[in-house]
């Protein structure tokens, strides 16, 4: 037998690392067994997120483009929004990355508010921004687990100008509220110049022209440019206090 004997100290250190999902892939029927192990990975991501967020009070999720840079108007808007949310007693949740997310986390942290990042593992290796509280960074492998966390712990969504990822979070929230899978909360699209045409399309085409949505489906969606009015919208939406969405 090569190497140390099993009864010798340190022998386990020489064994290759255990990777149940990879090892099971070598066995007959492995696709089913590997899926079973994947369930535990998914559960672990939920548990990690739940434990982290159990220490945080009311929070608001802020979305926006990763391509925004410091000094640009959209970055300043995100930072201001983070500051005002923290001053109003809200934690700030972002996707944990750069751009508008970084700006919102930076603003929250500068005012002593909870600054939370739900980072996602991507092929381009998105790195968490440096303004997330050290104990409030959660990194996910699965997009759907991350989306549950955004929805479960947010009292509002603030949607800054952004791309497809921002649009995805916007439409996901609207759909879940419309179908009753989530409690109703305010979805605030900031930047009338950027989002105004989309909102008018919702109203004029989807509602008035085709009747594909109901009037009530727009009751929780707002267009706003003034960060202070955004805070008022959120506070006025909950006259009886906050609750978890799921």
Order of alpha helices (4+ residues) and beta strands (2+ residues): alpha-alpha-beta-alpha-beta-alpha-beta-beta-alpha-beta-alpha-beta-alpha-beta-alpha
